Amino acid sequence: MVDHSHLPDESLVMPVTGVSVDYASGHQVPAHSHPYAQLIYAISGVLLVETAAGRWVIPPTRGVWVQAGVEHSLGIRGKACMRSLFVNPEAVDGLPTGNCVIDVSPLLRELILAATQVPATYSADSRNGRLMRLLLDELRSLPVLPFHLPWPEDERIARVCLALARNPAQADGAEHWATQLAMSPKTFHRRFLSSTGITFGRWRQQARLLLSLEALAEGQPVLQVALQHGYESQSAFAAAFRRQFGVAPSSFYK
C-alpha cells in the first residue's frame, strides 16, 4: 500500500486518486503538505489532524478535508486503516473551500473503498471514471460537522489553550487566566474570541469533548473519561456529549 504522506508531486495524474495505508496506534506522521486537496478518512481508529489553524479529531464515519498546500500532521489512536482521496483542485469544482470535517455517508464510504482499488490512471469514460464522478457528487452533498478545535494565533492565548488541552479536567475560569496574562477579564474574553472565533467557555467545552474521543477510542471506561475531562459525573458528560455529537459516548464507535 502507498503511504500518502510521501506521494511525489507528480503522482496525481487524474482529478481524483485513492490510496490506502494502515497505521499502528501511537504512530505519528510529521507535518507535510500536498499540492492537491486531501480527504483524510479511516475505517477504524481515530485520527488527530493538526494544522497551524487548528486541530481535528476524526473518528470512523467522519473525514477531514485539507486544502491543497496546507501543512498538516497526523496522530493515530487505535489501529487506523486509513483510506484517503487526493483531489486536483484545478480539475474539480464545488468542493469545500476550507479545512473542515465532513460526515462520511455509507455510500461515500463504499465509494472511497472502491476508489482505493482504482489504478492511478483511468479513462474518464470508463467504469472507474464514472465511479470517481459519483464519488465527487456524493462528497459535494455532505454536511460539515463540529469536530474542529480552532487554535489561536495570539501566543499568550495559545499558552492558555495548550494548558487546557494538556489538562482538560482543570477548572480555572477566565478570571484566573486573565490574571496569569496580566490583563482584565474583559480584555481576555475579547482577545480569546478574536483569536479563536469562539468564546473561552465554548472552546474549553469543545476541547474536552474532542479530547474525550481519543480516550474513548482507547477503550477507557466512560466514567473515567468523564472525570478526566472535567465533568463531575458520567451523566453530565453523556448529556454534553450527546448535544455535541448526537449519540451517547458508549455508542459513538459502534
C-alpha positions as a Markdown table, in Angstrom:
| # | Residue | x | y | z |
|---|---|---|---|---|
| 1 | Met | 0.0 | 0.0 | 0.0 |
| 2 | Val | 1.1 | 3.6 | -0.6 |
| 3 | Asp | 1.9 | 5.9 | 2.3 |
| 4 | His | 0.2 | 9.1 | 1.1 |
| 5 | Ser | 2.3 | 11.4 | 3.2 |
| 6 | His | 5.2 | 10.7 | 0.9 |
| 7 | Leu | 3.4 | 10.8 | -2.5 |
| 8 | Pro | 5.5 | 12.7 | -5.0 |
| 9 | Asp | 4.0 | 15.8 | -6.6 |
| 10 | Glu | 3.7 | 14.2 | -9.9 |
| 11 | Ser | 1.6 | 11.2 | -8.6 |
| 12 | Leu | -1.7 | 12.8 | -9.1 |
| 13 | Val | -2.3 | 12.5 | -12.9 |
| 14 | Met | -6.1 | 12.2 | -12.7 |
| 15 | Pro | -8.7 | 14.5 | -11.0 |
| 16 | Val | -9.1 | 12.0 | -8.1 |
| 17 | Thr | -6.8 | 9.3 | -6.7 |
| 18 | Gly | -7.5 | 7.0 | -3.8 |
| 19 | Val | -4.8 | 5.5 | -1.6 |
| 20 | Ser | -4.7 | 3.1 | 1.4 |
| 21 | Val | -2.3 | 2.9 | 4.4 |
| 22 | Asp | -2.6 | 1.2 | 7.8 |
| 23 | Tyr | -1.0 | 2.6 | 10.9 |
| 24 | Ala | -0.4 | 1.2 | 14.4 |
| 25 | Ser | -1.8 | 3.1 | 17.4 |
| 26 | Gly | 0.6 | 5.8 | 18.5 |
| 27 | His | 2.1 | 6.4 | 15.1 |
| 28 | Gln | 2.9 | 10.0 | 14.1 |
| 29 | Val | 3.1 | 11.3 | 10.6 |
| 30 | Pro | 5.2 | 14.5 | 10.7 |
| 31 | Ala | 4.0 | 17.8 | 9.3 |
| 32 | His | 3.8 | 17.8 | 5.5 |
| 33 | Ser | 1.7 | 19.2 | 2.7 |
| 34 | His | 0.4 | 18.3 | -0.8 |
| 35 | Pro | -0.1 | 20.4 | -4.0 |
| 36 | Tyr | -3.7 | 18.9 | -4.1 |
| 37 | Ala | -6.6 | 18.7 | -1.7 |
| 38 | Gln | -7.0 | 15.6 | 0.5 |
| 39 | Leu | -9.9 | 13.8 | 2.2 |
| 40 | Ile | -8.4 | 12.0 | 5.2 |
| 41 | Tyr | -10.6 | 9.1 | 6.3 |
| 42 | Ala | -10.1 | 6.0 | 8.4 |
| 43 | Ile | -12.4 | 3.0 | 8.5 |
| 44 | Ser | -11.1 | 2.2 | 12.0 |
| 45 | Gly | -9.2 | 4.1 | 14.7 |
| 46 | Val | -9.1 | 7.8 | 15.5 |
| 47 | Leu | -7.0 | 10.3 | 13.6 |
| 48 | Leu | -5.7 | 13.5 | 15.1 |
| 49 | Val | -5.1 | 16.1 | 12.3 |
| 50 | Glu | -3.3 | 19.3 | 13.2 |
| 51 | Thr | -2.6 | 22.4 | 11.2 |
| 52 | Ala | -1.4 | 25.9 | 12.2 |
| 53 | Ala | -5.1 | 26.9 | 12.4 |
| 54 | Gly | -6.5 | 24.1 | 14.5 |
| 55 | Arg | -6.9 | 20.5 | 15.4 |
| 56 | Trp | -9.4 | 17.9 | 14.2 |
| 57 | Val | -10.3 | 14.7 | 16.0 |
| 58 | Ile | -11.6 | 12.2 | 13.3 |
| 59 | Pro | -13.4 | 9.1 | 14.3 |
| 60 | Pro | -14.7 | 6.5 | 11.8 |
| 61 | Thr | -17.7 | 7.7 | 9.8 |
| 62 | Arg | -16.0 | 11.1 | 9.6 |
| 63 | Gly | -13.4 | 12.6 | 7.3 |
| 64 | Val | -11.3 | 15.8 | 7.3 |
| 65 | Trp | -10.9 | 17.8 | 4.2 |
| 66 | Val | -7.5 | 19.5 | 4.0 |
| 67 | Gln | -7.0 | 22.2 | 1.4 |
| 68 | Ala | -4.1 | 22.0 | -1.1 |
| 69 | Gly | -0.9 | 23.3 | 0.2 |
| 70 | Val | -1.9 | 23.3 | 3.9 |
| 71 | Glu | 0.8 | 21.8 | 6.1 |
| 72 | His | -0.7 | 19.1 | 8.5 |
| 73 | Ser | 0.4 | 16.3 | 10.7 |
| 74 | Leu | -1.3 | 13.1 | 11.8 |
| 75 | Gly | -1.5 | 11.3 | 15.1 |
| 76 | Ile | -3.1 | 7.8 | 15.4 |
| 77 | Arg | -5.2 | 6.5 | 18.3 |
| 78 | Gly | -6.1 | 2.8 | 17.9 |
| 79 | Lys | -5.0 | 0.9 | 14.8 |
| 80 | Ala | -6.1 | 3.1 | 11.9 |
| 81 | Cys | -6.9 | 1.8 | 8.5 |
| 82 | Met | -6.7 | 5.0 | 6.5 |
| 83 | Arg | -8.3 | 5.4 | 3.1 |
| 84 | Ser | -7.6 | 8.8 | 1.6 |
| 85 | Leu | -8.6 | 10.7 | -1.5 |
| 86 | Phe | -6.4 | 13.2 | -3.3 |
| 87 | Val | -8.2 | 15.7 | -5.5 |
| 88 | Asn | -6.7 | 18.1 | -8.0 |
| 89 | Pro | -8.3 | 21.4 | -7.1 |
| 90 | Glu | -7.8 | 22.8 | -10.6 |
| 91 | Ala | -9.8 | 19.9 | -12.1 |
| 92 | Val | -12.7 | 19.7 | -9.8 |
| 93 | Asp | -15.3 | 22.4 | -8.8 |
| 94 | Gly | -17.8 | 22.6 | -6.0 |
| 95 | Leu | -15.8 | 21.0 | -3.2 |
| 96 | Pro | -15.1 | 22.5 | 0.3 |
| 97 | Thr | -13.3 | 25.8 | 0.2 |
| 98 | Gly | -11.7 | 25.4 | 3.7 |
| 99 | Asn | -10.4 | 22.8 | 6.0 |
| 100 | Cys | -13.3 | 21.0 | 7.6 |
| 101 | Val | -14.8 | 17.7 | 8.9 |
| 102 | Ile | -17.5 | 16.0 | 6.9 |
| 103 | Asp | -19.9 | 13.2 | 7.6 |
| 104 | Val | -18.9 | 10.1 | 5.6 |
| 105 | Ser | -22.2 | 8.5 | 4.5 |
| 106 | Pro | -22.4 | 4.8 | 3.9 |
| 107 | Leu | -22.4 | 5.4 | 0.2 |
| 108 | Leu | -19.3 | 7.6 | 0.3 |
| 109 | Arg | -17.6 | 5.1 | 2.5 |
| 110 | Glu | -18.1 | 2.4 | -0.1 |
| 111 | Leu | -17.0 | 4.7 | -2.9 |
| 112 | Ile | -13.8 | 5.6 | -1.1 |
| 113 | Leu | -13.0 | 2.0 | -0.6 |
| 114 | Ala | -13.6 | 1.3 | -4.3 |
| 115 | Ala | -11.5 | 4.3 | -5.3 |
| 116 | Thr | -8.5 | 3.0 | -3.4 |
| 117 | Gln | -8.6 | 0.0 | -5.8 |
| 118 | Val | -8.7 | 2.1 | -8.9 |
| 119 | Pro | -5.4 | 2.4 | -10.8 |
| 120 | Ala | -3.6 | 5.8 | -10.8 |
| 121 | Thr | -4.7 | 6.4 | -14.4 |
| 122 | Tyr | -8.1 | 5.6 | -15.9 |
| 123 | Ser | -10.3 | 6.7 | -18.7 |
| 124 | Ala | -12.9 | 9.4 | -17.9 |
| 125 | Asp | -15.5 | 7.3 | -19.8 |
| 126 | Ser | -14.7 | 4.1 | -18.1 |
| 127 | Arg | -16.4 | 2.5 | -15.1 |
| 128 | Asn | -13.6 | 3.8 | -12.9 |
| 129 | Gly | -14.1 | 7.3 | -14.3 |
| 130 | Arg | -17.9 | 7.1 | -13.6 |
| 131 | Leu | -17.2 | 5.8 | -10.1 |
| 132 | Met | -15.0 | 8.8 | -9.4 |
| 133 | Arg | -17.6 | 11.3 | -10.7 |
| 134 | Leu | -20.2 | 9.7 | -8.4 |
| 135 | Leu | -17.8 | 9.9 | -5.5 |
| 136 | Leu | -17.3 | 13.6 | -6.1 |
| 137 | Asp | -21.0 | 14.2 | -6.4 |
| 138 | Glu | -21.6 | 12.5 | -3.0 |
| 139 | Leu | -18.7 | 14.4 | -1.4 |
| 140 | Arg | -20.2 | 17.7 | -2.5 |
| 141 | Ser | -23.6 | 16.9 | -0.8 |
| 142 | Leu | -22.3 | 16.1 | 2.7 |
| 143 | Pro | -22.6 | 18.4 | 5.7 |
| 144 | Val | -19.7 | 20.0 | 7.6 |
| 145 | Leu | -19.5 | 18.8 | 11.2 |
| 146 | Pro | -18.3 | 20.5 | 14.5 |
| 147 | Phe | -15.1 | 18.5 | 15.1 |
| 148 | His | -12.7 | 21.4 | 14.8 |
| 149 | Leu | -10.8 | 22.9 | 17.6 |
| 150 | Pro | -9.5 | 26.3 | 16.4 |
| 151 | Trp | -6.0 | 27.2 | 17.5 |
| 152 | Pro | -5.3 | 30.9 | 18.3 |
| 153 | Glu | -2.6 | 32.9 | 16.6 |
| 154 | Asp | -2.1 | 35.1 | 19.7 |
| 155 | Glu | 0.8 | 33.5 | 21.5 |
| 156 | Arg | -0.5 | 34.3 | 25.0 |
| 157 | Ile | -3.9 | 32.9 | 24.3 |
| 158 | Ala | -2.3 | 29.9 | 22.7 |
| 159 | Arg | -0.5 | 29.2 | 26.0 |
| 160 | Val | -3.8 | 29.1 | 27.8 |
| 161 | Cys | -5.2 | 26.7 | 25.2 |
| 162 | Leu | -2.2 | 24.5 | 25.5 |
| 163 | Ala | -2.7 | 24.3 | 29.2 |
| 164 | Leu | -6.4 | 23.4 | 28.8 |
| 165 | Ala | -5.6 | 20.8 | 26.2 |
| 166 | Arg | -2.9 | 19.2 | 28.4 |
| 167 | Asn | -5.2 | 19.1 | 31.5 |
| 168 | Pro | -8.9 | 19.2 | 30.4 |
| 169 | Ala | -10.1 | 18.5 | 33.9 |
| 170 | Gln | -8.7 | 21.7 | 35.4 |
| 171 | Ala | -11.5 | 24.1 | 36.3 |
| 172 | Asp | -9.8 | 27.5 | 36.4 |
| 173 | Gly | -12.0 | 30.1 | 34.9 |
| 174 | Ala | -11.4 | 33.0 | 32.6 |
| 175 | Glu | -10.6 | 35.3 | 35.5 |
| 176 | His | -7.7 | 33.1 | 36.6 |
| 177 | Trp | -6.2 | 33.1 | 33.1 |
| 178 | Ala | -6.7 | 36.8 | 32.7 |
| 179 | Thr | -4.7 | 37.3 | 35.9 |
| 180 | Gln | -2.0 | 35.0 | 34.6 |
| 181 | Leu | -1.7 | 37.1 | 31.5 |
| 182 | Ala | -1.8 | 40.4 | 33.4 |
| 183 | Met | -5.0 | 41.6 | 31.6 |
| 184 | Ser | -8.5 | 42.3 | 32.7 |
| 185 | Pro | -11.2 | 39.6 | 32.3 |
| 186 | Lys | -12.9 | 41.8 | 29.7 |
| 187 | Thr | -9.8 | 42.1 | 27.6 |
| 188 | Phe | -9.1 | 38.4 | 28.0 |
| 189 | His | -12.5 | 37.4 | 26.7 |
| 190 | Arg | -12.2 | 39.9 | 23.8 |
| 191 | Arg | -8.8 | 38.6 | 22.8 |
| 192 | Phe | -9.8 | 34.9 | 23.1 |
| 193 | Leu | -12.9 | 35.4 | 20.9 |
| 194 | Ser | -10.9 | 37.4 | 18.3 |
| 195 | Ser | -8.1 | 34.8 | 18.2 |
| 196 | Thr | -10.2 | 31.6 | 18.1 |
| 197 | Gly | -13.6 | 32.7 | 16.7 |
| 198 | Ile | -15.4 | 31.2 | 19.7 |
| 199 | Thr | -15.7 | 32.1 | 23.4 |
| 200 | Phe | -13.4 | 30.8 | 26.2 |
| 201 | Gly | -16.2 | 28.6 | 27.6 |
| 202 | Arg | -17.2 | 27.2 | 24.3 |
| 203 | Trp | -13.6 | 26.5 | 23.4 |
| 204 | Arg | -12.9 | 24.6 | 26.6 |
| 205 | Gln | -16.1 | 22.6 | 26.3 |
| 206 | Gln | -15.2 | 21.7 | 22.7 |
| 207 | Ala | -11.7 | 20.8 | 23.7 |
| 208 | Arg | -12.9 | 18.5 | 26.5 |
| 209 | Leu | -15.3 | 16.7 | 24.2 |
| 210 | Leu | -12.9 | 16.3 | 21.3 |
| 211 | Leu | -10.1 | 15.1 | 23.6 |
| 212 | Ser | -12.5 | 12.6 | 25.2 |
| 213 | Leu | -12.9 | 10.9 | 21.8 |
| 214 | Glu | -9.2 | 9.9 | 22.0 |
| 215 | Ala | -9.7 | 8.3 | 25.4 |
| 216 | Leu | -12.9 | 6.5 | 24.3 |
| 217 | Ala | -11.1 | 5.2 | 21.2 |
| 218 | Glu | -8.5 | 3.6 | 23.5 |
| 219 | Gly | -11.3 | 1.7 | 25.4 |
| 220 | Gln | -11.2 | 3.7 | 28.6 |
| 221 | Pro | -14.4 | 3.4 | 30.7 |
| 222 | Val | -16.9 | 6.2 | 30.2 |
| 223 | Leu | -16.9 | 7.3 | 33.9 |
| 224 | Gln | -13.1 | 7.5 | 33.9 |
| 225 | Val | -13.2 | 9.6 | 30.7 |
| 226 | Ala | -15.8 | 11.9 | 32.1 |
| 227 | Leu | -13.8 | 12.6 | 35.3 |
| 228 | Gln | -10.5 | 13.1 | 33.4 |
| 229 | His | -12.1 | 15.6 | 31.1 |
| 230 | Gly | -13.7 | 18.0 | 33.6 |
| 231 | Tyr | -17.1 | 16.5 | 34.2 |
| 232 | Glu | -18.5 | 15.9 | 37.7 |
| 233 | Ser | -20.4 | 12.8 | 36.7 |
| 234 | Gln | -20.9 | 10.3 | 33.9 |
| 235 | Ser | -24.5 | 11.7 | 33.3 |
| 236 | Ala | -23.2 | 15.3 | 32.9 |
| 237 | Phe | -20.6 | 14.1 | 30.4 |
| 238 | Ala | -23.1 | 12.0 | 28.5 |
| 239 | Ala | -25.5 | 14.9 | 28.2 |
| 240 | Ala | -22.9 | 17.3 | 26.8 |
| 241 | Phe | -21.5 | 14.6 | 24.5 |
| 242 | Arg | -25.0 | 13.9 | 23.1 |
| 243 | Arg | -25.6 | 17.6 | 22.5 |
| 244 | Gln | -22.4 | 17.8 | 20.6 |
| 245 | Phe | -22.3 | 14.5 | 18.7 |
| 246 | Gly | -25.9 | 13.3 | 18.7 |
| 247 | Val | -25.2 | 9.9 | 20.4 |
| 248 | Ala | -24.1 | 8.6 | 23.8 |
| 249 | Pro | -20.4 | 8.2 | 24.5 |
| 250 | Ser | -20.9 | 4.4 | 24.7 |
| 251 | Ser | -22.4 | 4.3 | 21.2 |
| 252 | Phe | -20.1 | 6.6 | 19.4 |
| 253 | Tyr | -17.8 | 4.0 | 17.9 |
| 254 | Lys | -20.4 | 1.3 | 17.3 |
